[in-house]
Every structure is written in structure tokens, then in C-alpha cells.
Amino acid sequence: MRLTGKGEIINAWFKSKTADKVLSPVREQIIGLIGSGCSLLDVGCGTGDLLFRAKDKIRFGLGVDLDPKMIDFTNERNKSITPKNLEFVHEDINSCENLSSYEIDIATSTLCLHEMKETDAIKTLQSLAKISPKVLVADYSKPKSFWAKVSIELDEMISGHYGRFKEYRNNGYLPGLASRAGLVVSEVNETPIDGILIWELRREIHA
């Protein structure tokens, strides 16, 4: 196990008890949108919560994250999980050629793209669409209520990437990114959380 300090372990554990709990209904909704027996790629997997929840429904799950602390946390937890159908790797999806060797039916990402530079977010969407014929992205959308708007804005300020969130918001949220990535939105699903939607994306088909 590569975790080198108690602080790193606590950070991963804290996320598993806070953010994962808040996003629980969104992740359960994503699982409801995937077919039984499919192979699932989760980019920005964090603590692996989505894949651990989906393990009994899917054939195989691959979690990818840029944070080695999170991957260490997931791999440690994965040792005691059955069935043994999950794998977690510390990789950049945009530069990892090894991912092309996996047969992926569905690719997912939850609350990651709004944190990226626009060019990186576009490249990530293109990579997801290249790897998988079906892409499901859960991320921020325009909230309906004032309090949801305030909550999201404060959370992004505290998280330290408010500038990138503003760019994401001002450029049309996820549909804006998808359009610039050459993808189309084939379905939009509301979630129980005001200000978060799940978009299904696919590559544009040119005549």
C-alpha cells in the first residue's frame, strides 16, 4: 500500500463519508441507467464508490483517477470485496494507451469535468467517447432554486477551483463542452439533487 501518511488516509476516508454520501442518489441513478452484465469505466473514480455499488450488476469495472491517494484507498478496500471484478489504476485517461486494450461498454464521470481546464475537459470527453459507445456524465447544471445556486457556488469557492467552474458555467455547462468535443446529448436525466443532471452522450454521426 503506497499511502505514506495518516493525513492522506483520513482525506480519502473523509471523502467516502461525506461527498460519497451526498452523491449516493446520483450514483444509484447512474447504476439504474446501465445494463446488467456490462463493462464499466469510471473516470475520476475517487474512492471507487460508484463501482463498489455497481459490482454485483456489472461484468467488469475499471476505475481511473489522477490522485494516487484515492487509488491506494480503493485498492485497499477492493482486497476484501467480492466478486473480484473491479480494477483501479492511477492513470490519465488522455495519455494512457493501455486503456484501449479494455472492452468498455459504458464510460462514466461524476462531478469531474467542471474542475478541469476547458481544453482538458473537451479532450477527456473525446477520450471517453473513443473508448466507449455510451458515455454518462453527471455534473453541475443550472440550478432551479436560489439556495442550490448559493450552495454550489460556495462549495466551488471552498474547493479551490471556482475559476474553472465559472468557465464551465459560462460556456454552457456540459452541453457546451459536449458540443465543442464533437459529441451530442442523446438523453438528459434529472437527479434528486438540484443543480446536477446526468447526460448521455454519443459521437456525432455525419452523413
C-alpha positions in Angstrom: 0.0 0.0 0.0 1.6 3.3 -1.1 -0.2 5.6 1.3 2.5 7.3 3.3 0.7 9.4 5.9 -2.3 9.3 8.2 -3.5 12.6 6.7 -3.7 11.0 3.3 -5.7 8.1 4.6 -8.0 10.4 6.6 -8.7 12.6 3.5 -9.8 9.6 1.4 -11.8 8.2 4.3 -13.4 11.6 4.9 -14.5 11.8 1.2 -16.0 8.3 1.5 -18.1 9.5 4.4 -19.1 13.0 3.1 -19.1 13.5 -0.7 -20.0 9.9 -1.4 -22.9 10.0 1.0 -24.3 13.2 -0.6 -23.9 11.8 -4.2 -25.4 8.4 -3.2 -28.8 9.0 -5.0 -27.0 10.2 -8.2 -24.7 7.2 -8.3 -27.7 4.8 -7.7 -29.4 6.6 -10.6 -26.4 6.1 -12.9 -26.4 2.4 -12.0 -30.0 2.2 -13.0 -29.1 3.5 -16.4 -26.5 0.9 -17.1 -27.3 -2.6 -18.4 -26.7 -5.8 -16.4 -23.5 -7.7 -17.3 -21.8 -4.7 -19.0 -18.3 -3.4 -18.5 -18.0 0.0 -16.9 -15.2 2.6 -16.9 -15.4 5.3 -14.2 -13.1 8.3 -14.8 -12.3 10.4 -11.8 -13.4 7.4 -9.7 -12.2 8.9 -6.4 -12.9 6.4 -3.6 -14.5 4.0 -6.1 -17.9 4.4 -4.6 -19.8 4.1 -8.0 -18.0 0.9 -9.0 -18.3 -0.7 -5.5 -22.1 0.0 -5.6 -22.3 -1.5 -9.2 -20.1 -4.5 -8.7 -23.0 -7.0 -8.5 -24.6 -5.7 -11.6 -21.7 -5.3 -14.0 -19.3 -7.9 -15.6 -16.2 -5.8 -15.0 -15.4 -2.3 -13.7 -12.4 -0.2 -14.2 -11.8 3.0 -12.1 -9.3 5.6 -13.2 -8.1 8.6 -11.1 -5.2 11.1 -11.2 -5.0 11.1 -7.4 -2.7 8.2 -6.3 -4.1 8.5 -2.7 -7.6 7.7 -3.9 -6.4 4.7 -5.9 -4.4 3.4 -2.9 -7.6 3.8 -0.8 -9.8 1.9 -3.4 -7.2 -0.9 -3.9 -7.0 -1.5 -0.2 -10.8 -1.7 0.1 -11.0 -3.8 -3.1 -9.0 -6.6 -1.4 -12.0 -7.5 0.8 -14.7 -7.1 -1.9 -16.4 -9.9 -3.8 -16.9 -10.6 -6.7 -13.3 -9.8 -7.8 -14.4 -7.9 -10.9 -13.0 -4.4 -10.2 -9.7 -2.8 -11.0 -8.4 0.6 -10.1 -5.5 2.4 -11.7 -3.7 5.7 -11.3 -3.7 7.0 -14.9 -4.5 10.0 -17.1 -7.2 8.8 -19.5 -6.0 11.2 -22.1 -2.4 9.8 -22.3 -2.9 6.2 -21.3 -2.7 3.9 -24.3 -3.2 0.8 -22.1 -6.9 1.6 -21.8 -7.5 0.8 -25.4 -6.9 -2.9 -24.5 -10.1 -2.9 -22.4 -13.5 -3.6 -23.9 -15.7 -1.0 -22.3 -19.5 -0.8 -22.8 -20.2 2.3 -20.8 -18.0 5.2 -19.6 -19.0 7.4 -16.7 -17.7 10.5 -14.9 -19.2 12.3 -11.9 -18.5 15.9 -11.0 -15.1 16.0 -12.6 -15.3 17.9 -15.8 -16.3 21.2 -14.2 -12.9 21.1 -12.3 -10.8 20.9 -15.5 -9.5 23.4 -17.9 -11.8 23.6 -20.8 -9.3 22.1 -23.2 -8.7 19.2 -20.8 -12.4 18.6 -20.3 -13.0 18.5 -24.0 -10.1 16.1 -24.5 -11.5 13.9 -21.7 -14.9 13.7 -23.3 -13.4 12.8 -26.6 -11.3 10.1 -24.9 -14.4 8.7 -23.2 -16.4 8.6 -26.5 -13.4 6.9 -28.2 -13.2 4.2 -25.5 -16.9 3.5 -25.1 -20.0 3.8 -27.4 -22.1 5.2 -24.4 -21.0 8.0 -22.1 -22.8 9.0 -19.0 -21.7 12.3 -17.3 -23.2 13.6 -14.0 -22.2 17.2 -13.4 -23.4 20.6 -12.5 -26.2 22.2 -14.4 -28.1 25.4 -13.9 -29.9 25.1 -10.6 -33.6 25.8 -10.2 -33.5 27.3 -6.8 -31.6 30.3 -5.3 -30.3 28.1 -2.4 -29.0 25.4 -4.7 -27.1 28.1 -6.7 -25.6 29.5 -3.5 -24.6 26.1 -2.2 -22.9 25.2 -5.5 -21.1 28.5 -5.7 -19.8 28.3 -2.1 -18.7 24.7 -2.5 -16.7 25.5 -5.5 -15.1 28.5 -3.8 -14.1 26.3 -0.8 -12.9 23.6 -3.1 -10.4 25.9 -4.8 -11.4 25.6 -8.4 -14.0 28.3 -8.7 -12.4 29.9 -11.7 -12.7 26.7 -13.7 -16.3 26.2 -12.5 -17.2 29.7 -13.7 -15.6 28.9 -17.1 -17.6 25.7 -17.3 -20.8 27.5 -16.3 -20.3 30.5 -18.6 -19.6 28.2 -21.6 -22.9 26.3 -21.3 -22.3 23.7 -18.7 -21.9 20.1 -20.0 -23.8 20.6 -23.3 -21.4 23.4 -24.2 -18.4 21.1 -23.6 -20.0 18.2 -25.4 -20.7 20.4 -28.5 -17.1 21.5 -28.6 -15.9 17.9 -28.2 -18.0 16.8 -31.2 -20.5 14.9 -29.2 -24.3 15.2 -29.0 -26.6 14.9 -26.0 -28.9 11.9 -26.6 -30.7 12.0 -23.2 -30.9 14.2 -20.1 -31.9 12.8 -16.7 -32.8 14.9 -13.8 -31.5 13.8 -10.4 -32.8 14.3 -6.8 -30.1 17.0 -6.4 -31.0 20.4 -7.7 -28.1 21.6 -10.0 -26.9 18.1 -11.0 -28.0 16.4 -14.2 -26.9 13.1 -15.9 -26.3 13.5 -19.6 -26.0 10.6 -22.0 -23.6 11.4 -24.8 -22.7 9.9 -28.2 -20.4 10.8 -31.1 -22.0 12.9 -33.9 -22.9 10.9 -36.9 -22.1 12.7 -40.2 -24.0 11.8 -43.4 
